[in-house]
Amino acid sequence: MRDRETAAVAAIPETVASLPRDVLDLNPGNMVGIPALESLLTNAPVTGIRDKTVVNDVVEDAPLAALVDEAEKGGHGLVMCMGKGGVGKTTVAAAIAIALAKRGHTVHLTTTDPAAHLTETLHGSITGLTVSRIDPEAAIQEYRNHVMVTKGRSLDADGRAALAEDLMSPCTDEVAVFRQFSKMVQESRRHFVVIDTAPTGHTLLLLDATGSYHREIARQAGDTMGFVTPLMRLQDPALTKVILVTLAETTPVLEAEELQEELERAGIHPWAWVVNNSIAAAHPKSPFLRARAASEIQQIAKVRTLTDRMALIPLLPEEPVGEEKLSALATVVPQYAV
C-alpha cells in the first residue's frame, strides 16, 4: 500500500504538486461520525492498535471468476458495470471482458466514461476482444451530420440553418449518446458486450434518456404494434446483467444501494455486486491492516443482504494494469498480500 501511494504521489502533475498540500494519515476505521471527522483536524498519530481487540471475522472468498462462469452460460449478452467514480468499474469491466474473450467468445468492451482509458489499460491485443469508447463529442457530431444529410436534404438554406441551430441544443447531445448506447445494446444480441459506464450521475441521465425513448415509442405504437426498446432489453435478465461495483466503505456502499433503488424503479434488477479492493478479503497479517479489515466486515455483510450474487476482489500488492494482471482477476482467486 505504501509503494502504491508513493507512486501515485510521485505522479502528481507539477502544476498540482506545487500547490499547498496537507497529508492525512490513513486511519484504522472509516471516517464516519463527528469524532472521526474531528480527528482529521489534528491528524494525531494512531496508537495502541496492537492492544486493541480487532474483529477477526473470516471473510468468505467470492471470486470474480464465479460471476464470469454464470454470465457466460447464455453465450452472448450485455454486461454493464455501474457505480460511483473511483471504485474500479473500468478494472472490473476489463477483467470480465478479457475472461470471456479468452474462453473463446467474441467480446466488445466499451466505455461511456470520458475519464476511462481502456485502450491504455489493455497493453496488447486479445483474440476476439474489441475495445472502444463512446466519445460524446464524436457521437454528437455524427448525429448532427446524419440529421443534416437526411432531414436537411429537402430543406432550403433557411430551413437548414434553423435545423442546424436546433441541433445545438443540449437535448441533441443526450440523444446522440443514447443512439450510440442503443447500438451497443442491439449488438449484445449477437455476442458479448461489456460496458464500463460513466459515474452514477451520468449513467442515470443516460437511463433517463432510455426511459424517455421507451415511453415515446410506446405512445406512438399504442396497442396496435409490437415493439422492443433498449429499456426493455435492459429489463430482460436473460440478456442484460447489471453489476454494481463498490468498495467496502460506508459511502460507496450507500451510493451503490441508492443506484440499485433507482434501477429497480426503472424495472432493471441488478444482477450482482462486486466489492473491489477489499483489505478484509486479502486476509492481512499486519495489526493496523487487520483493524482496517475489521471496519469492512459490516459493509461486506450489508452487501450480501442487497444481492443474490457477489464477488469480492482483494486489495493487491500492485495495480491490476495490463492484460496479464487483469486476466488473473477473473480466472483464479488472486494471491493475497500479507
VEXTI-306131 format. One record per atom (N, C-alpha, C, O): residue in three letters; y, z, x. Coordinates in steps of 0.2 Angstrom, whole numbers, plus 5000, padded with zeros to 4 digits. Layout:
<sites>
ALAYZX;...
</sites>
This chain:
<sites>
MET499450005004;MET500050005000;MET500650005004;MET501149975003;ARG500650045010;ARG501250045014;ARG501349975018;ARG501949955018;ASP500849945020;ASP500849875023;ASP501149825018;ASP501549785020;ARG500949825011;ARG501149785006;ARG501949795005;ARG502349745004;GLU502149855005;GLU502849875003;GLU503249855009;GLU503849825008;THR503049865015;THR503349845021;THR503549775022;THR504049755023;ALA503049735020;ALA503049665020;ALA503549635015;ALA503949595016;ALA503549675009;ALA504049655003;ALA504749665005;ALA505149625004;VAL504849725008;VAL505549745010;VAL505749695016;VAL506349675016;ALA505349675020;ALA505549635026;ALA505749565023;ALA506049525026;ALA505449545017;ALA505549485014;ALA506149475010;ALA506349425007;ILE506549535009;ILE507149535005;ILE507649485008;ILE507849485014;PRO507949445004;PRO508449395007;PRO509049435010;PRO509249485008;GLU509349405015;GLU509849435019;GLU510449455015;GLU510749505016;THR510649415010;THR511249425006;THR511049485002;THR511549525000;VAL510449505000;VAL510249564996;VAL510149625001;VAL510449674999;ALA509849605006;ALA509749665011;ALA510349695014;ALA510349755016;SER510949655014;SER511549685016;SER511949735012;SER512349765013;LEU511649735005;LEU511949775000;LEU511749845001;LEU511249865005;PRO512149894999;PRO511949964999;PRO511349974996;PRO511149944991;ARG510850024999;ARG510250024996;ARG510050104996;ARG510150135001;ASP509650124991;ASP509350184990;ASP508650174990;ASP508350124988;VAL508250214994;VAL507550214994;VAL507250274991;VAL507350324993;LEU506850264986;LEU506550314982;LEU505750324984;LEU505450274984;ASP505550384985;ASP504850394987;ASP504450374981;ASP504650384975;LEU503850354982;LEU503350344977;LEU503050414975;LEU502950464979;ASN503050434968;ASN502850494966;ASN502150494963;ASN501850444962;PRO501850554963;PRO501150554961;PRO501050544954;PRO500450534952;GLY501550544949;GLY501450534942;GLY501950484940;GLY502350464943;ASN501950464933;ASN502350424930;ASN503050454929;ASN503150514928;MET503550414930;MET504250434929;MET504450434922;MET504850394919;VAL504150484918;VAL504250494911;VAL504450564909;VAL504150614911;GLY505050574905;GLY505250634904;GLY505850654908;GLY505950634914;ILE506250704906;ILE506850724909;ILE506750754916;ILE507050734921;PRO506250804917;PRO506150824924;PRO505950774929;PRO506250774935;ALA505550724927;ALA505350674931;ALA505950624933;ALA506050614939;LEU506350614928;LEU506950574930;LEU507450604934;LEU507750574938;GLU507550674933;GLU508050714937;GLU507750714944;GLU508150714949;SER507150714945;SER506850714952;SER507050654956;SER507050654962;LEU507250594953;LEU507450534956;LEU508150544959;LEU508250514964;LEU508550594957;LEU509250604959;LEU509150644966;LEU509650644970;THR508650684967;THR508650724973;THR508150694978;THR508250704984;ASN507650664975;ASN507150624980;ASN506850684984;ASN506750664990;ALA506750744982;ALA506450794986;ALA505750774988;ALA505450744983;PRO505550784994;PRO504850764996;PRO504350804991;PRO504350864990;VAL503850764990;VAL503250794985;VAL502850834990;VAL502550814995;THR502750894988;THR502250944992;THR501750974988;THR501750964982;GLY501250994991;GLY500751034988;GLY500150994984;GLY499851014980;ILE500150924986;ILE499650884982;ILE498950904984;ILE498550904979;ARG498850924990;ARG498150944991;ARG497951004988;ARG497351024987;ASP498451044986;ASP498251114982;ASP498251104975;ASP497951144971;LYS498451044972;LYS498451034965;LYS497751014963;LYS497450984966;THR497651034957;THR497051014953;THR497150934951;THR497550924947;VAL496750894954;VAL496850824952;VAL496250804947;VAL495650814948;VAL496450764942;VAL495950744937;VAL495450694941;VAL495650654944;ASN494850704940;ASN494350674943;ASN493950634939;ASN493350624940;ASP494250604933;ASP493850564928;ASP493550504932;ASP493950474936;VAL492950484930;VAL492650424933;VAL492850364929;VAL492750364923;VAL493250314932;VAL493450254928;VAL492850204928;VAL492650184934;GLU492650184923;GLU492050134922;GLU492250064925;GLU492850044922;ASP491950034929;ASP492049964931;ASP492049924925;ASP491649924921;ALA492549874925;ALA492649824919;ALA492849764923;ALA493449744922;PRO492449724926;PRO492649664930;PRO492849604926;PRO492649594920;LEU493349574929;LEU493649514925;LEU493149464924;LEU493149424919;ALA492649464928;ALA492049414928;ALA491749414921;ALA491449364918;ALA491649474918;ALA491349484912;ALA491749444906;ALA491449414902;LEU492449444907;LEU492849414902;LEU492749334903;LEU492649294898;VAL492649314909;VAL492549244910;VAL491949214907;VAL491849164905;ASP491349264908;ASP490749244906;ASP490749234898;ASP490449184896;GLU491149274894;GLU491149264887;GLU491649204885;GLU491449174880;ALA492149204889;ALA492649144887;ALA492349074888;ALA492449024885;GLU491849074893;GLU491549014895;GLU491048984890;GLU490948924889;LYS490849024885;LYS490249004881;LYS490448944876;LYS490048904875;GLY491048944874;GLY491248884870;GLY491348824873;GLY491348774870;GLY491348814880;GLY491348754883;GLY492048724884;GLY492148674888;HIS492548744880;HIS493248724880;HIS493648774876;HIS493348824873;GLY494248774876;GLY494748814873;GLY495348834876;GLY495448814882;LEU495748874873;LEU496448894876;LEU496348964877;LEU496249014873;VAL496548984884;VAL496649054886;VAL497349064888;VAL497649034892;MET497649114884;MET498349124885;MET498449194888;MET498249244885;CYS498749204894;CYS498949264897;CYS499649284895;CYS500149254897;MET499749344892;MET500349364890;MET500549434892;MET500049474894;GLY501149454892;GLY501349524894;GLY502049524897;GLY502349464898;LYS502349584899;LYS502949584902;LYS502949554909;LYS502449544912;GLY503549544911;GLY503649524918;GLY503349574923;GLY503449634923;GLY503049544929;GLY502849584934;GLY502249624934;GLY502049664938;VAL501849604929;VAL501149644928;VAL500649604931;VAL500049624931;GLY500749534933;GLY500249494936;GLY499949444932;GLY499349424933;LYS500249424927;LYS500049364922;LYS499749304926;LYS499249274925;THR500249284931;THR500049224935;THR499449234939;THR499049184939;THR499349294942;THR498749304946;THR498149304941;THR497649274943;VAL498149334935;VAL497549334931;VAL497449264928;VAL496849244928;ALA497949234926;ALA497849164924;ALA497549124929;ALA497049084927;ALA497749124935;ALA497449084940;ALA496749104942;ALA496349054943;ALA496649164942;ALA495949184944;ALA495449164938;ALA494849144940;ILE495649164932;ILE495249144927;ILE495149064927;ILE494549044926;ALA495649034928;ALA495648954929;ALA495148934934;ALA494748894934;ILE495248964940;ILE494848954946;ILE494048964945;ILE493648924946;ALA493949024941;ALA493249034940;ALA492948984935;ALA492348964936;LEU493348964930;LEU493048914925;LEU492948854929;LEU492448814928;ALA493348834933;ALA493348764937;ALA492748764942;ALA492348714942;LYS492648824945;LYS492048824950;LYS491448834946;LYS490848824949;ARG491448844940;ARG490748844936;ARG490648774933;ARG490248764929;GLY491048724935;GLY490948654933;GLY491348634927;GLY491248574925;HIS491848674925;HIS492248644919;HIS492848614921;HIS493148624927;THR493148564917;THR493748544918;THR494248584915;THR494248614909;VAL494748604919;VAL495248664918;VAL495948634919;VAL496048604924;HIS496448644914;HIS497148634916;HIS497448704916;HIS497448734910;LEU497748724921;LEU498148784922;LEU498848764922;LEU499048724926;THR499248794917;THR499948784917;THR500348844915;THR500048894913;THR500948844916;THR501448904915;THR502048884911;THR502248824912;THR502248924907;THR502948914904;THR503448964907;THR503948974904;ASP503249004912;ASP503649044915;ASP504049014921;ASP503748994926;PRO504749014921;PRO505048974926;PRO505049014932;PRO505248984938;ALA504849074932;ALA504849114939;ALA504149104942;ALA504049134948;ALA503649074939;ALA502949074942;ALA502949014947;ALA503348964946;HIS502549024952;HIS502448964957;HIS501648954958;HIS501348974963;LEU501348934952;LEU500648924953;LEU500448874958;LEU499848884961;THR500748824959;THR500548774964;THR500648804971;THR500248784975;GLU501048854972;GLU501148884978;GLU500548944979;GLU500348954984;THR500348974973;THR499849024973;THR499148994975;THR498849024979;LEU499048934973;LEU498448904975;LEU498548854981;LEU498748804980;HIS498248874986;HIS498348844993;HIS497648794993;HIS497148824996;GLY497748734991;GLY497148694991;GLY496948664985;GLY497048694980;SER496548614985;SER496348584978;SER495648614977;SER495248624981;ILE495548614970;ILE494848634967;ILE494648584963;ILE495048564958;THR494048564963;THR493748514959;THR493748534952;THR493548584950;GLY494048494948;GLY494048504941;GLY494648544938;GLY494748544932;LEU495148564943;LEU495648604941;LEU496348564942;LEU496448534947;THR496748564937;THR497348534937;THR497948584936;THR497848634931;VAL498448584940;VAL498948634939;VAL499648604937;VAL499848554940;SER499948634932;SER500648604930;SER501048664928;SER500848714927;ARG501648644927;ARG502148694924;ARG502548654918;ARG502748594919;ILE502648694913;ILE503048664908;ILE503848684910;ILE504048734909;ASP504148634913;ASP504848634915;ASP505248624909;ASP505348574907;PRO505648684907;PRO506048674901;PRO506548614902;PRO506648574897;GLU506948614908;GLU507448554909;GLU507148484908;GLU507348444905;ALA506548474911;ALA506148414911;ALA505948404904;ALA505948344901;ALA505648454900;ALA505448444894;ALA506048424889;ALA505948384885;ILE506648454890;ILE507148444886;ILE507448374887;ILE507548334882;GLN507448354893;GLN507748284895;GLN507248234892;GLN507448184889;GLU506548244893;GLU506048194890;GLU506148194882;GLU506048134880;TYR506248244879;TYR506348244872;TYR506948214869;TYR506948174865;ARG507448224873;ARG508148184871;ARG508048114872;ARG508248074868;ASN507748094878;ASN507548024879;ASN507147994873;ASN507247934871;HIS506648024871;HIS506148004866;HIS506547994859;HIS506447944856;VAL506948044858;VAL507348034851;VAL507847984852;VAL507947944847;MET508147974857;MET508647914858;MET508347844857;MET508647804854;VAL507747844860;VAL507347774860;VAL507047764853;VAL507047704851;THR506847814850;THR506547804843;THR507047804837;THR507247754834;LYS507347864836;LYS507847874831;LYS508547834832;LYS508847814827;GLY508647834838;GLY509347804840;GLY509247724841;GLY509847694841;ARG508647694840;ARG508647624841;ARG509047584836;ARG509347534838;SER509047604830;SER509347564825;SER510047584823;SER510347564819;LEU510347634827;LEU511047664826;LEU511547624830;LEU511347594835;ASP512147624827;ASP512647584831;ASP512947634836;ASP512647694837;ALA513447614840;ALA513747654845;ALA513947724843;ALA513847774846;ASP514347734837;ASP514547794835;ASP513947834833;ASP513947894834;GLY513447804829;GLY512847844827;GLY512447874833;GLY512247924833;ARG512447834838;ARG512047854844;ARG512447914848;ARG512147954850;ALA513147904848;ALA513547964851;ALA513448024847;ALA513348074850;ALA513448024840;ALA513348084836;ALA512648114837;ALA512548174837;LEU512148064838;LEU511448094839;LEU511348124846;LEU511048174846;ALA511648094851;ALA511648124857;ALA512048194857;ALA511748244861;GLU512548204853;GLU512848264853;GLU512448314849;GLU512448374851;ASP512048294844;ASP511648344841;ASP511048364845;ASP510848424845;LEU510848324850;LEU510348334854;LEU510548384860;LEU510148414864;MET511148404860;MET511348454865;MET511348524862;MET511548574865;SER511148534856;SER511048594853;SER510548634856;SER510048614858;PRO510548704856;PRO510048754859;PRO509448744855;PRO508848754858;CYS509448724848;CYS508848714844;CYS508448664847;CYS507848664847;THR508748614850;THR508448554853;THR507948574859;THR507448554860;ASP508248624863;ASP507948654869;ASP507248684866;ASP506748674869;GLU507248724861;GLU506648754858;GLU506148704856;GLU505548714857;VAL506448654853;VAL505948604850;VAL505648564856;VAL505048554856;ALA505948554861;ALA505748514867;ALA505148554870;ALA504648534872;VAL505248624872;VAL504748664875;VAL504148674870;VAL503548674873;PHE504248684864;PHE503748684859;PHE503348624859;PHE502748624858;ARG503648564860;ARG503248504860;ARG502748504865;ARG502248474865;GLN503048524871;GLN502548524877;GLN502048574876;GLN501448564878;PHE502148634873;PHE501648684872;PHE501148654867;PHE500548674868;SER501348624862;SER500948594857;SER500448544860;SER499848544858;LYS500648504865;LYS500148464869;LYS499648504872;LYS499048484872;MET499848554875;MET499348594879;MET498848624874;MET498248624875;VAL499048644868;VAL498548674863;VAL498148614860;VAL497548634860;GLN498348554859;GLN497948504857;GLN497448484863;GLN496848474861;GLU497648484869;GLU497248474875;GLU496648514875;GLU496048494877;SER496748584873;SER496148634873;SER495548614869;SER495048644869;ARG495648564864;ARG495048544860;ARG494548504864;ARG493948504862;ARG494748484870;ARG494348444874;ARG494048474880;ARG493448464883;HIS494448524883;HIS494248564889;HIS494648624889;HIS494948644884;PHE494548664895;PHE494948724895;PHE495648714897;PHE495748684902;VAL496048754894;VAL496748754896;VAL496948834896;VAL496848874892;VAL497148854902;VAL497348914904;VAL498148914904;VAL498448884909;ILE498448954900;ILE499248964900;ILE499449024903;ILE499249084900;ASP499849024908;ASP500249084911;ASP500949084907;ASP501349044909;THR500949124902;THR501649124898;THR502149154902;THR502049194906;ALA502749144899;ALA503349174902;ALA503349254899;ALA502949264895;PRO503749294902;PRO503849364900;PRO503849374892;PRO504149324889;THR503749424890;THR503649444882;THR504149414878;THR504049374873;GLY504849424880;GLY505349394875;GLY505349324875;GLY505449294869;HIS505249284880;HIS505249214880;HIS504649184876;HIS504649144872;THR504049224877;THR503449204873;THR503549214866;THR503349174862;LEU503849264863;LEU504049274856;LEU504449224853;LEU504349204848;LEU504949204857;LEU505349144855;LEU504949084854;LEU505049044849;LEU504449074859;LEU504049014858;LEU503649014852;LEU503548964848;LEU503349074850;LEU502949084845;LEU503349084838;LEU503049064833;ASP503949104838;ASP504449094833;ASP504449024831;ASP504449004825;ALA504548974836;ALA504648904835;ALA503948874832;ALA503948834828;THR503448904835;THR502748884832;THR502648904825;THR502448864821;GLY502948964823;GLY502848984816;GLY503348944812;GLY503148924806;SER503948924814;SER504448884810;SER504148814809;SER504248794803;TYR503848784814;TYR503548724813;TYR502948724808;TYR502948674804;HIS502548774808;HIS502048784804;HIS502248784796;HIS502048754792;ARG502748824795;ARG503048834789;ARG503348774786;ARG503248754780;GLU503648734790;GLU503948674788;GLU503448614786;GLU503448584781;ILE502948614790;ILE502348574789;ILE502048584782;ILE501848544778;ALA501948654781;ALA501648674775;ALA502048664769;ALA501748644764;ARG502748664770;ARG503148654764;ARG503148584762;ARG503148564757;GLN503148534768;GLN503148464766;GLN502448444763;GLN502448394759;ALA501848474766;ALA501248454763;ALA501048474756;ALA500748444753;GLY501248534755;GLY501148564748;GLY500348574748;GLY500048594752;ASP500148564742;ASP499448574740;ASP499048514740;ASP498448514739;THR499348454742;THR499048394741;THR498748364748;THR498348324748;MET498948394754;MET498748364760;MET498448424764;MET498648474764;GLY497948404768;GLY497648444773;GLY498048444780;GLY498248384781;PHE498148494783;PHE498448484790;PHE498248544794;PHE497948594792;VAL498348534801;VAL498248584806;VAL498848584811;VAL498948534813;THR499148644811;THR499648654816;THR499448694822;THR498948724822;PRO499948694827;PRO499748734833;PRO499648804831;PRO499248844834;LEU500048834827;LEU499948904825;LEU499248914822;LEU498948964824;MET499048874818;MET498348884815;MET497848874821;MET497348914820;ARG497948844826;ARG497448844832;ARG497548904836;ARG497048934838;LEU498148934836;LEU498148994840;LEU497849054836;LEU497649104839;GLN497849044829;GLN497549094825;GLN496749094825;GLN496449134822;ASP496549034827;ASP495749024827;ASP495449054833;ASP495549034839;PRO495049114832;PRO494749144838;PRO494249104842;PRO494049114847;ALA493949054838;ALA493449014841;ALA493748964846;ALA493448944851;LEU494448954846;LEU494748904850;LEU495248944855;LEU495248924861;THR495648994853;THR496149024857;THR495949094858;THR495749134854;LYS496049114865;LYS495849184867;LYS496549204871;LYS496649184876;VAL496849254867;VAL497449284870;VAL497249344874;VAL496949394871;ILE497549344880;ILE497349404884;ILE498049434886;ILE498449404889;LEU498049504885;LEU498649544886;LEU498549574893;LEU498149614894;VAL499049564898;VAL499049584904;VAL499549644905;VAL500049634903;THR499249704908;THR499749754908;THR499549794915;THR499149774918;LEU499949854916;LEU499749894921;LEU499649964918;LEU499749974912;ALA499250004922;ALA499050074919;ALA499650124919;ALA499550174922;GLU500250104916;GLU500850144916;GLU501050144909;GLU500950104905;THR501450194908;THR501750204901;THR502050144898;THR501950124893;THR502650124901;THR503050074898;THR502650004898;THR502749974892;PRO502349984903;PRO501949914902;PRO501449924896;PRO501349874892;VAL501049974896;VAL500549984890;VAL500949984883;VAL500749954879;LEU501550014883;LEU501850024877;LEU502149954875;LEU502049934869;GLU502449914879;GLU502649854878;GLU502149804876;GLU502249754872;ALA501549804879;ALA500949764878;ALA500749784870;ALA500549734867;GLU500749844869;GLU500549864862;GLU501049834857;GLU500749814852;GLU501649834858;GLU502149804854;GLU502049734853;GLU502149704848;LEU501849704859;LEU501749624858;LEU501149614854;LEU501149564850;GLN500649654855;GLN500049644851;GLN500149654843;GLN499949614839;GLU500649694842;GLU500849704835;GLU501249644832;GLU501149624826;GLU501649614836;GLU502049554835;GLU501549494834;GLU501549464829;LEU501049494838;LEU500549444837;LEU500149444831;LEU499949394827;GLU499949514829;GLU499549524823;GLU499949504817;GLU499649474812;ARG500549514817;ARG500949494811;ARG501049414811;ARG501049394805;ALA500949384816;ALA500849304816;ALA500149284814;ALA500049224815;GLY499749334813;GLY499049314812;GLY498649294818;GLY498049264818;ILE498849314824;ILE498549304830;ILE498249364833;ILE498649414834;HIS497549374834;HIS497249434836;HIS497149434843;HIS496649394845;PRO497449474848;PRO497249464855;PRO496549474856;PRO496249524853;TRP496249434860;TRP495549434862;TRP495349494867;TRP494849524866;ALA495749504872;ALA495649554877;ALA496249574880;ALA496749544880;TRP496149634884;TRP496749664888;TRP496449664895;TRP495849674897;VAL496949654900;VAL496749664907;VAL497249714910;VAL497849704910;VAL496949764913;VAL497349814916;VAL497349794924;VAL496849804927;ASN497949774926;ASN497949754933;ASN498249804938;ASN498549854936;ASN498049794944;ASN498249834950;ASN498149914949;ASN498549954950;SER497549934946;SER497450004945;SER497250034951;SER496750024954;ILE497550094952;ILE497350134958;ILE496750174956;ILE496250184960;ALA496650194950;ALA496050234947;ALA495450194948;ALA494950214950;ALA495550124947;ALA494950084947;ALA494750064955;ALA494150044956;ALA495150084959;ALA495050074966;ALA494650134969;ALA494450134975;HIS494550184965;HIS494250244967;HIS494550274974;HIS494150274979;PRO495150294975;PRO495450314981;PRO495150374984;PRO494950424980;LYS495250394990;LYS495050454993;LYS495650494995;LYS495550554995;SER496150464996;SER496750504998;SER496950544992;SER497050524986;PRO497150614994;PRO497350664988;PRO497950634984;PRO498050644978;PHE498450604988;PHE499050584985;PHE498850524980;PHE499050524974;LEU498450474982;LEU498250424978;LEU497850444972;LEU497850414967;ARG497450494973;ARG497050524968;ARG497450554962;ARG497250554956;ALA498050584964;ALA498450614959;ALA498850554956;ALA498850554949;ARG498950494959;ARG499250434956;ARG498650414951;ARG498850394945;ALA498050414953;ALA497550384949;ALA497450424943;ALA497350404937;ALA497550494943;ALA497450534938;ALA497950524932;ALA497850524926;SER498550504934;SER499150484930;SER498950424926;SER499250404920;GLU498450384928;GLU498250314925;GLU497750324919;GLU497650284915;ILE497350384920;ILE496750394916;ILE496950384908;ILE496650354904;GLN497550424906;GLN497750424899;GLN497850354897;GLN497750334891;GLN498250314901;GLN498450244899;GLN497850194898;GLN497850154894;ILE497350204903;ILE496750164903;ILE496350184896;ILE496050134893;ALA496350244895;ALA495950264889;ALA496350244882;ALA495950224878;LYS496950234883;LYS497350214877;LYS497250134876;LYS497150114870;VAL497150104881;VAL497050034881;VAL496350014878;VAL496249974874;ARG495850064880;ARG495250054877;ARG495250064869;ARG494750034866;THR495650104866;THR495750104859;THR496050054856;THR496050044850;LEU496450004860;LEU496849954857;LEU496449884857;LEU496649834854;THR495849884860;THR495549814861;THR494749824861;THR494549884863;ASP494449774859;ASP493749774860;ASP493449754867;ASP492849764869;ARG493949724871;ARG493749694877;ARG494249714882;ARG494849704881;MET494049734888;MET494549754893;MET494249744900;MET493649754901;ALA494649714904;ALA494449704911;ALA494949754915;ALA495549764913;LEU494749774921;LEU495049824925;LEU495049794932;LEU494549794935;ILE495649784934;ILE495749754941;ILE495949804946;ILE496549824945;PRO495649824951;PRO495849874955;PRO496449854960;PRO496449794962;LEU496849894962;LEU497349884967;LEU496949864974;LEU496549894976;LEU497149804977;LEU496849784983;LEU497249794989;LEU497849804988;PRO496949794995;PRO497249805001;PRO497749755002;PRO498349765005;GLU497649695000;GLU498049635001;GLU498249594994;GLU497849604990;GLU498849564994;GLU498949524988;GLU498449474987;GLU498249444992;PRO498249464981;PRO497749414979;PRO498049344979;PRO498149314974;VAL498249314985;VAL498549254985;VAL498149204989;VAL497849214994;GLY498049144986;GLY497649094989;GLY496949084985;GLY496749134982;GLU496649024986;GLU496049014982;GLU495549064983;GLU495249084978;GLU495349084989;GLU494849124991;GLU494949194987;GLU494449224984;LYS495449224988;LYS495649294985;LYS495649294978;LYS495449334974;LEU495949244975;LEU495949234968;LEU495249224965;LEU495149254959;SER494949184968;SER494249174966;SER493849234966;SER493349244961;ALA493949274971;ALA493549334971;ALA493649384965;ALA493249424963;LEU494249384962;LEU494449424957;LEU494049414951;LEU493849464947;ALA493749354949;ALA493449344943;ALA492749314945;ALA492349284940;THR492449334951;THR491749314952;THR491349374953;THR490749374951;VAL491549424957;VAL491249484958;VAL491649544958;VAL492249534958;VAL491449604957;VAL491849664957;VAL492149664964;VAL491749674969;PRO492849664965;PRO493149674972;PRO492949734975;PRO492749784972;GLN492949734982;GLN492849784986;GLN493449834986;GLN493949814986;TYR493249894985;TYR493849944984;TYR494149964991;TYR493849964996;ALA494749984990;ALA495150014996;ALA495050084996;ALA495050114990;VAL494950115001;VAL494850185002;VAL495450225006;VAL495450285007;
</sites>
